[in-house]
Amino acid sequence: QVRLVESGGGLVQAGGSLRLSCAVSGHSFPILSLGWYRQAPGKQRELVASRTADGSTNYADSVRDRFTISRGMTWNAVTVDLQMNSLEPEDTAVYYCYVQGRQSDYWGQGTQVTVSS
């Protein structure tokens, strides 16, 4: 059973930083890509950052140069982190980790990020 566990959300002042982490375990398929989406109240879910299996990264224009996605491993999980710097109130949203396999995508439960002005 694939499991994605997110951590690191919270409340921060504008200009501050947060680091989101996601641990992916229980998968037996190749991961084609992984990354983070976010959804603000009243808005559609949008891609924030992604990383493909060959290491290519993609960022939303609004976060480019402020956010950095990275992939790692622990003894029992693949991890995908999102370092968020120079946070703005517009970054306030629920952030979701995802993993793309050949046949299905898997999602985490979401973690709230709130940036106060």
C-alpha positions as YAML, in Angstrom:
chain: A
units: angstrom
residues:
- id: 1
  name: GLN
  ca: [0.00, 0.00, 0.00]
- id: 2
  name: VAL
  ca: [1.48, 3.31, -1.09]
- id: 3
  name: ARG
  ca: [1.74, 5.84, 1.69]
- id: 4
  name: LEU
  ca: [2.66, 9.53, 1.49]
- id: 5
  name: VAL
  ca: [3.23, 11.33, 4.77]
- id: 6
  name: GLU
  ca: [3.74, 15.08, 4.70]
- id: 7
  name: SER
  ca: [5.18, 17.32, 7.37]
- id: 8
  name: GLY
  ca: [6.51, 20.81, 7.84]
- id: 9
  name: GLY
  ca: [3.57, 23.10, 7.24]
- id: 10
  name: GLY
  ca: [2.64, 25.89, 9.59]
- id: 11
  name: LEU
  ca: [2.31, 29.61, 10.10]
- id: 12
  name: VAL
  ca: [5.07, 31.98, 9.08]
- id: 13
  name: GLN
  ca: [5.43, 35.69, 8.51]
- id: 14
  name: ALA
  ca: [5.93, 37.11, 5.05]
- id: 15
  name: GLY
  ca: [9.56, 36.86, 4.06]
- id: 16
  name: GLY
  ca: [10.11, 33.78, 6.17]
- id: 17
  name: SER
  ca: [10.92, 30.20, 5.21]
- id: 18
  name: LEU
  ca: [9.41, 26.77, 5.62]
- id: 19
  name: ARG
  ca: [10.51, 23.33, 4.54]
- id: 20
  name: LEU
  ca: [7.93, 20.73, 3.59]
- id: 21
  name: SER
  ca: [8.82, 17.07, 3.60]
- id: 22
  name: CYS
  ca: [7.04, 14.06, 2.16]
- id: 23
  name: ALA
  ca: [7.98, 10.44, 2.77]
- id: 24
  name: VAL
  ca: [6.78, 7.95, 0.17]
- id: 25
  name: SER
  ca: [6.72, 4.31, 1.18]
- id: 26
  name: GLY
  ca: [5.09, 1.05, 0.16]
- id: 27
  name: HIS
  ca: [5.50, 1.52, -3.59]
- id: 28
  name: SER
  ca: [6.80, -1.23, -5.82]
- id: 29
  name: PHE
  ca: [6.62, 0.67, -9.09]
- id: 30
  name: PRO
  ca: [9.06, 3.05, -10.75]
- id: 31
  name: ILE
  ca: [8.38, 6.67, -9.85]
- id: 32
  name: LEU
  ca: [8.07, 8.73, -13.00]
- id: 33
  name: SER
  ca: [7.83, 12.03, -11.19]
- id: 34
  name: LEU
  ca: [7.03, 13.47, -7.79]
- id: 35
  name: GLY
  ca: [6.45, 16.86, -6.36]
- id: 36
  name: TRP
  ca: [4.05, 19.30, -4.79]
- id: 37
  name: TYR
  ca: [0.74, 20.87, -5.67]
- id: 38
  name: ARG
  ca: [-1.15, 23.47, -3.68]
- id: 39
  name: GLN
  ca: [-4.71, 24.63, -3.39]
- id: 40
  name: ALA
  ca: [-5.75, 27.96, -1.97]
- id: 41
  name: PRO
  ca: [-9.33, 28.63, -0.85]
- id: 42
  name: GLY
  ca: [-11.60, 29.18, -3.83]
- id: 43
  name: LYS
  ca: [-8.88, 28.32, -6.32]
- id: 44
  name: GLN
  ca: [-7.95, 25.31, -8.39]
- id: 45
  name: ARG
  ca: [-5.14, 23.02, -7.37]
- id: 46
  name: GLU
  ca: [-1.94, 24.09, -9.08]
- id: 47
  name: LEU
  ca: [1.45, 22.54, -9.61]
- id: 48
  name: VAL
  ca: [4.13, 24.15, -7.45]
- id: 49
  name: ALA
  ca: [7.18, 22.05, -8.26]
- id: 50
  name: SER
  ca: [7.98, 18.66, -9.72]
- id: 51
  name: ARG
  ca: [10.97, 16.46, -10.28]
- id: 52
  name: THR
  ca: [11.15, 13.68, -12.84]
- id: 53
  name: ALA
  ca: [13.07, 10.44, -12.56]
- id: 54
  name: ASP
  ca: [15.93, 11.84, -14.64]
- id: 55
  name: GLY
  ca: [16.30, 14.78, -12.27]
- id: 56
  name: SER
  ca: [14.59, 17.45, -14.34]
- id: 57
  name: THR
  ca: [12.70, 20.01, -12.28]
- id: 58
  name: ASN
  ca: [9.79, 22.26, -13.08]
- id: 59
  name: TYR
  ca: [8.45, 25.18, -11.07]
- id: 60
  name: ALA
  ca: [5.42, 27.41, -11.22]
- id: 61
  name: ASP
  ca: [6.44, 30.87, -12.37]
- id: 62
  name: SER
  ca: [5.19, 32.37, -9.12]
- id: 63
  name: VAL
  ca: [7.63, 30.33, -7.02]
- id: 64
  name: ARG
  ca: [10.64, 30.06, -9.29]
- id: 65
  name: ASP
  ca: [13.78, 31.37, -7.58]
- id: 66
  name: ARG
  ca: [12.10, 31.13, -4.17]
- id: 67
  name: PHE
  ca: [11.27, 27.42, -3.85]
- id: 68
  name: THR
  ca: [13.56, 24.44, -4.33]
- id: 69
  name: ILE
  ca: [12.48, 20.82, -4.72]
- id: 70
  name: SER
  ca: [14.78, 17.98, -3.78]
- id: 71
  name: ARG
  ca: [14.57, 14.20, -3.65]
- id: 72
  name: GLY
  ca: [16.21, 11.88, -1.20]
- id: 73
  name: MET
  ca: [15.96, 8.50, 0.43]
- id: 74
  name: THR
  ca: [15.73, 7.07, 3.90]
- id: 75
  name: TRP
  ca: [16.07, 3.43, 4.80]
- id: 76
  name: ASN
  ca: [12.43, 2.74, 3.94]
- id: 77
  name: ALA
  ca: [11.13, 5.67, 1.92]
- id: 78
  name: VAL
  ca: [11.70, 8.03, -0.95]
- id: 79
  name: THR
  ca: [11.51, 11.62, 0.22]
- id: 80
  name: VAL
  ca: [10.64, 14.80, -1.60]
- id: 81
  name: ASP
  ca: [11.23, 18.10, 0.11]
- id: 82
  name: LEU
  ca: [10.19, 21.61, -0.79]
- id: 83
  name: GLN
  ca: [12.30, 24.42, 0.59]
- id: 84
  name: MET
  ca: [10.24, 27.60, 0.51]
- id: 85
  name: ASN
  ca: [11.99, 30.93, 0.99]
- id: 86
  name: SER
  ca: [10.80, 34.52, 0.81]
- id: 87
  name: LEU
  ca: [7.26, 33.38, 1.47]
- id: 88
  name: GLU
  ca: [4.42, 35.67, 0.50]
- id: 89
  name: PRO
  ca: [0.79, 35.78, 1.69]
- id: 90
  name: GLU
  ca: [-0.15, 34.52, -1.79]
- id: 91
  name: ASP
  ca: [1.64, 31.27, -0.98]
- id: 92
  name: THR
  ca: [-1.00, 30.46, 1.65]
- id: 93
  name: ALA
  ca: [-2.59, 27.16, 0.67]
- id: 94
  name: VAL
  ca: [-2.85, 23.48, 1.46]
- id: 95
  name: TYR
  ca: [0.18, 21.79, -0.06]
- id: 96
  name: TYR
  ca: [-0.10, 18.25, -1.38]
- id: 97
  name: CYS
  ca: [2.70, 15.85, -2.14]
- id: 98
  name: TYR
  ca: [2.20, 13.51, -5.10]
- id: 99
  name: VAL
  ca: [3.87, 10.59, -6.80]
- id: 100
  name: GLN
  ca: [3.29, 9.62, -10.41]
- id: 101
  name: GLY
  ca: [3.53, 5.97, -11.37]
- id: 102
  name: ARG
  ca: [2.93, 4.40, -14.75]
- id: 103
  name: GLN
  ca: [-0.68, 3.59, -14.00]
- id: 104
  name: SER
  ca: [-1.71, 5.77, -11.09]
- id: 105
  name: ASP
  ca: [-0.93, 8.90, -9.16]
- id: 106
  name: TYR
  ca: [-0.85, 8.96, -5.38]
- id: 107
  name: TRP
  ca: [-1.43, 11.88, -3.07]
- id: 108
  name: GLY
  ca: [-0.66, 12.89, 0.47]
- id: 109
  name: GLN
  ca: [-3.25, 14.21, 2.87]
- id: 110
  name: GLY
  ca: [-2.11, 17.81, 2.56]
- id: 111
  name: THR
  ca: [-0.38, 20.21, 4.91]
- id: 112
  name: GLN
  ca: [-1.46, 23.77, 5.58]
- id: 113
  name: VAL
  ca: [0.91, 26.65, 4.93]
- id: 114
  name: THR
  ca: [-0.22, 30.06, 6.12]
- id: 115
  name: VAL
  ca: [1.81, 33.18, 5.44]
- id: 116
  name: SER
  ca: [0.83, 36.28, 7.39]
- id: 117
  name: SER
  ca: [1.47, 39.77, 6.11]
...
